[in-house]
């Protein structure tokens, strides 16, 4: 199913690039003998903006779309006359995204003597906004064809600690205590190298992109749990630990479509949609351990599982926002600043491993722990981004 979606998306990207070139060819065919069309380079990928105020800047034909904002930003009104062979763009972006994904470890403390069960789970990996940088560098020629290199990375670690706390559920004895700590880690990165094609669609300046992506997805989960159960024979001490790790690294295809539309003044609206399909190797591991120690018991259990295999990963990205730009005449360059809503979806990969351990004393109680990797590894990232850069 992912392969079919990939073929359709690549076809759309290629058609967009071809349509842009045909549009430019049609305009050139309408020129009078001796006239020349110079296409001003633009780079309108979601993080890469060269300011275009009208289609006159692209094809040398008048269009009122966005013309009002030309002079207020200080941009020269020279049309294509100042167009050079290549336009370069570089910038940095700070994304602030909240990871949302399921935890991988569940554990249960059960008091058989008092018929009380307590269920716990790791913190589901959910975190507040996490800063993640993105950088890019690109170039576009006067016919709208270009190349772009982009890198983005997110690292996050969420720690939760609950010290020993008395159980209050009746008829638990006053000596019952428990405590646990969890650690959820997440690492993502993506490196893109792509070809781009700029074109105009009404009052929208558009860009289609198709290229190569290398990406990593790594999800880790650890937990340590301790409990005391009081009973007439004394106190039993229970402990459990669990750890899981999922790692996917692969290569594939990325494709995108972006649009920007001038508004009043120096502000523009923009949107961006991107999809990527990657193939690579997924490895997963799970390990659990449980122990019970008391006046009349000493028991323990340890289990582990490993898995590895080829898999695929789909990544979807959306941005929607606005930008402000200002022409720098002394540097013959354009400075821009932008802000946007951003959403990313990293589909789950296979290679699930599961490990279970438990330790108990009959009639008193025990502890059980279960951890798995990959099973619920789909990741949603929701937040916003701010970016600044320059094109020249």
C-alpha positions in Angstrom: 0.0 0.0 0.0 2.8 2.4 0.8 4.5 1.6 -2.5 1.3 2.4 -4.4 1.1 5.8 -2.5 4.7 6.5 -3.3 4.2 5.8 -7.1 1.2 8.2 -7.1 3.0 10.9 -5.2 6.1 10.7 -7.4 3.8 10.9 -10.5 2.2 14.1 -9.1 5.5 15.7 -8.4 6.9 14.9 -11.9 3.7 16.2 -13.5 3.9 19.4 -11.5 7.5 20.0 -12.6 6.6 19.2 -16.2 3.6 21.5 -16.1 5.8 24.3 -14.8 8.3 23.9 -17.7 5.5 23.7 -20.3 4.0 26.9 -18.9 7.3 28.7 -19.3 7.6 27.4 -22.8 4.2 28.6 -23.7 5.0 32.1 -22.5 8.2 32.2 -24.4 6.4 31.1 -27.6 4.3 34.3 -27.4 7.2 36.7 -27.4 7.8 38.9 -30.4 10.9 38.2 -32.5 14.0 39.5 -30.7 12.4 39.6 -27.3 13.9 37.5 -24.5 12.3 36.0 -21.4 14.5 35.8 -18.3 13.1 33.7 -15.5 13.9 35.0 -12.1 14.9 32.2 -9.7 12.8 31.5 -6.6 13.1 29.0 -3.9 9.8 28.5 -2.2 10.2 25.2 -0.3 8.6 25.4 3.1 11.9 26.6 4.7 13.5 28.3 1.6 12.0 31.6 0.4 13.2 33.9 -2.3 10.7 36.7 -2.3 8.6 37.0 -5.5 6.1 39.9 -5.7 4.5 39.2 -9.0 4.6 36.9 -12.0 6.5 39.7 -13.8 9.4 38.7 -11.6 9.1 35.1 -13.0 8.2 35.4 -16.6 8.5 39.1 -17.5 4.7 39.5 -17.8 2.6 41.9 -15.8 0.4 40.6 -13.1 -1.2 42.7 -10.3 -1.0 39.9 -7.8 1.1 41.2 -4.9 2.2 44.3 -6.6 1.2 46.6 -3.8 3.8 45.1 -1.5 6.7 45.7 -3.8 7.8 49.2 -2.9 7.0 49.1 0.8 9.6 46.4 1.4 12.2 48.4 -0.5 12.6 45.8 -3.3 13.9 47.2 -6.6 11.3 47.5 -9.4 13.6 46.2 -12.0 11.6 43.1 -13.0 14.0 40.5 -14.5 16.7 43.0 -15.4 18.7 42.3 -12.3 18.3 38.5 -12.6 21.6 36.6 -12.2 22.3 33.1 -13.4 21.9 31.6 -10.0 20.1 32.6 -6.8 21.3 31.1 -3.5 19.3 30.8 -0.4 20.3 29.8 3.1 18.6 29.8 6.5 18.0 28.3 9.9 14.7 27.2 11.4 13.7 26.3 15.0 10.9 23.9 15.3 9.1 23.4 18.6 7.2 20.1 18.4 5.4 18.0 21.1 6.0 14.3 20.5 2.9 12.1 21.0 3.4 8.3 21.0 2.6 5.3 23.2 4.8 4.0 26.0 6.2 0.5 25.6 6.1 -0.9 29.2 3.3 -2.0 31.5 3.8 -3.3 35.0 1.4 -4.6 37.7 1.8 -4.8 41.5 -0.8 -7.2 43.0 -1.5 -7.8 46.7 -3.2 -11.2 46.9 -3.4 -11.0 50.7 -5.6 -7.9 50.5 -7.0 -8.5 47.0 -5.6 -5.2 45.6 -4.1 -4.7 42.2 -2.2 -1.6 41.0 -1.5 -1.1 37.3 1.1 1.3 35.9 2.5 2.2 32.5 5.3 4.3 31.3 4.5 8.0 30.5 3.4 7.2 26.9 6.4 9.2 25.7 4.3 12.4 25.5 6.3 15.6 26.2 5.8 19.3 26.0 7.3 21.3 23.1 10.8 20.1 22.2 13.1 22.4 20.3 14.5 20.8 17.1 16.8 22.7 14.6 16.5 22.7 10.8 19.1 24.2 8.4 19.1 24.4 4.6 21.1 25.6 1.6 19.9 25.8 -2.0 20.3 27.3 -5.5 18.0 28.1 -8.4 18.7 29.1 -12.0 16.9 31.6 -14.2 14.7 28.8 -15.6 13.3 27.9 -12.2 15.2 24.6 -11.8 17.2 24.2 -8.6 18.7 22.0 -6.0 18.3 22.0 -2.2 20.0 20.3 0.8 18.2 20.2 4.2 18.8 18.7 7.6 16.4 18.4 10.6 17.0 16.7 14.0 15.0 16.1 17.2 16.3 14.6 20.5 14.1 14.2 23.5 14.2 12.5 26.9 11.3 12.4 29.3 12.0 11.3 32.9 9.3 10.6 35.5 10.1 9.8 39.2 7.6 8.8 41.8 9.2 8.2 45.2 7.9 5.6 47.6 4.3 6.3 48.4 1.9 4.6 50.8 -0.9 2.7 49.2 -4.2 4.0 50.5 -6.7 1.6 48.9 -8.5 -0.3 51.6 -7.9 -2.8 53.1 -4.2 -2.4 52.3 -2.0 -2.4 55.4 -0.2 0.8 56.4 3.1 -0.8 55.7 2.5 -1.1 51.9 4.7 1.2 49.8 5.7 1.5 46.1 7.8 3.7 43.9 9.0 3.8 40.3 10.9 5.8 37.7 10.6 5.8 33.9 12.7 7.2 31.0 11.3 7.7 27.5 13.8 8.7 24.8 13.1 9.7 21.2 15.6 10.5 18.4 14.6 11.5 14.9 16.6 13.1 12.0 16.1 13.6 8.2 18.6 14.6 5.5 17.2 15.7 2.2 18.9 16.2 -1.2 16.3 17.2 -3.9 15.7 18.8 -7.2 13.1 21.7 -7.3 11.1 23.4 -10.0 9.4 26.8 -9.5 6.2 27.8 -11.4 3.2 30.1 -11.1 -0.4 29.0 -10.5 -2.7 32.1 -10.6 -1.6 34.4 -7.8 0.3 31.5 -6.1 4.1 31.1 -6.6 4.6 27.3 -6.5 7.4 24.8 -6.1 7.5 21.1 -6.7 10.3 19.0 -5.3 11.5 15.4 -5.7 14.7 13.9 -4.2 16.5 11.6 -1.8 16.0 11.3 2.0 18.0 9.5 4.7 16.3 9.3 8.1 16.5 7.7 11.5 13.8 6.8 14.0 14.8 5.6 17.5 12.5 5.0 20.4 13.7 3.9 23.9 11.8 3.0 27.1 13.1 2.0 30.5 11.4 1.5 33.9 12.4 0.6 37.5 9.7 -0.4 40.0 9.9 -1.2 43.8 7.1 -2.3 46.2 6.6 -3.5 49.8 3.7 -5.7 50.8 3.0 -6.1 54.5 1.5 -9.3 55.8 1.3 -11.2 59.1 4.5 -13.1 58.3 6.5 -9.9 57.7 7.3 -7.6 54.7 7.9 -8.8 51.2 10.1 -6.6 48.9 9.4 -6.7 45.1 11.3 -5.0 42.3 10.9 -5.1 38.5 12.9 -3.5 35.6 12.1 -3.3 31.9 13.8 -1.8 28.8 12.9 -1.7 25.1 14.5 -0.1 22.1 13.4 0.3 18.5 15.8 1.6 15.8 15.1 2.2 12.2 17.5 3.8 9.7 16.9 3.8 6.0 17.0 5.6 2.6 14.2 6.6 0.3 12.3 9.2 -1.8 10.9 12.5 -0.7 8.4 14.6 -2.6 6.8 17.9 -1.9 4.6 20.8 -3.1 4.7 24.3 -1.7 2.9 27.6 -2.4 3.3 31.2 -1.4 0.9 34.2 -2.1 1.7 37.9 -1.5 -0.7 39.9 0.6 -0.8 43.5 1.6 2.4 45.1 2.7 5.4 42.9 3.3 3.6 39.8 4.4 2.9 36.6 2.5 0.9 33.5 3.2 2.5 30.1 2.5 1.8 26.4 2.8 3.8 23.2 2.4 3.1 19.5 2.2 5.7 16.8 2.0 5.8 13.0 2.0 8.6 10.5 2.2 8.9 6.7 1.9 12.0 5.0 3.1 13.3 1.4 3.2 15.8 0.1 5.7 16.6 -2.2 8.6 14.6 -2.2 11.8 16.0 -3.7 15.0 14.2 -4.1 18.3 15.0 -5.4 21.7 13.1 -6.0 24.9 14.2 -7.1 28.4 12.4 -7.6 31.7 13.4 -8.7 35.2 11.3 -9.3 38.4 12.4 -10.2 42.0 10.6 -11.1 45.2 12.4 -11.3 48.6 10.8 -11.9 52.0 11.0 -13.9 55.2 10.0 -17.1 53.4 10.6 -16.3 49.7 13.5 -15.5 47.3 12.4 -15.7 43.6 13.3 -14.0 40.4 12.7 -14.1 36.7 14.5 -12.5 33.7 13.5 -12.6 30.0 14.7 -10.9 26.8 13.9 -10.8 23.1 15.7 -9.5 20.0 14.4 -8.9 16.5 15.7 -7.5 13.2 14.5 -7.3 9.6 13.9 -5.1 6.6 11.0 -2.6 6.9 9.6 0.6 5.4 8.7 4.0 7.0 6.3 6.7 5.8 6.8 10.3 6.9 4.2 13.1 6.3 4.8 16.8 7.0 2.6 19.9 6.8 3.3 23.6 7.4 0.9 26.6 7.3 2.0 30.1 8.1 3.1 33.6 7.2 6.3 35.4 6.5 7.8 38.9 6.5 10.6 39.9 4.1 12.7 43.0 3.5 15.0 43.8 0.6 18.6 44.7 1.5 19.8 46.9 -1.4 23.4 47.3 -0.3 23.8 43.5 -0.2 21.5 42.9 -3.2 19.8 40.2 -1.1 16.4 39.5 0.5 16.1 38.9 4.3 13.0 37.0 5.5 11.5 35.9 8.8 8.6 33.5 9.1 6.4 31.6 11.6 4.2 28.5 10.9 2.1 25.8 12.4 3.8 22.4 11.8 2.7 18.8 12.0 4.7 15.6 11.3 3.6 12.0 11.2 6.2 9.2 11.4 4.4 5.9 10.7 5.2 2.8 12.9 7.6 0.1 11.7 7.4 -3.6 12.4 9.9 -5.9 14.2 8.0 -6.1 17.4 9.6 -7.9 20.4 8.0 -8.6 23.7 9.4 -9.8 27.1 7.4 -10.7 30.3 8.6 -11.4 33.8 6.9 -11.9 37.2 7.7 -12.9 40.8 5.2 -13.7 43.6 4.5 -15.5 46.8 1.3 -17.5 46.8 -1.4 -15.9 48.9 0.7 -12.7 49.6 1.3 -10.9 46.3 3.8 -10.2 43.6 4.9 -8.0 40.6 4.6 -8.6 36.9 6.1 -6.5 34.1 5.7 -6.6 30.3 7.7 -4.5 27.8 7.5 -4.4 24.0 9.3 -2.5 21.3 7.8 -1.2 18.0 4.3 -2.3 18.6 2.9 1.2 19.1 5.8 3.2 17.6 3.8 5.6 15.4 4.8 9.1 16.3 2.8 12.4 16.0 4.7 15.7 16.3 2.6 18.9 16.7 3.8 22.4 17.3 5.2 25.5 15.5 8.3 26.7 13.8 10.1 30.0 13.3 12.7 30.6 10.6 15.0 33.3 9.3 17.3 33.4 6.3 18.6 35.3 3.3 18.6 34.8 -0.5 21.0 36.5 -2.8 
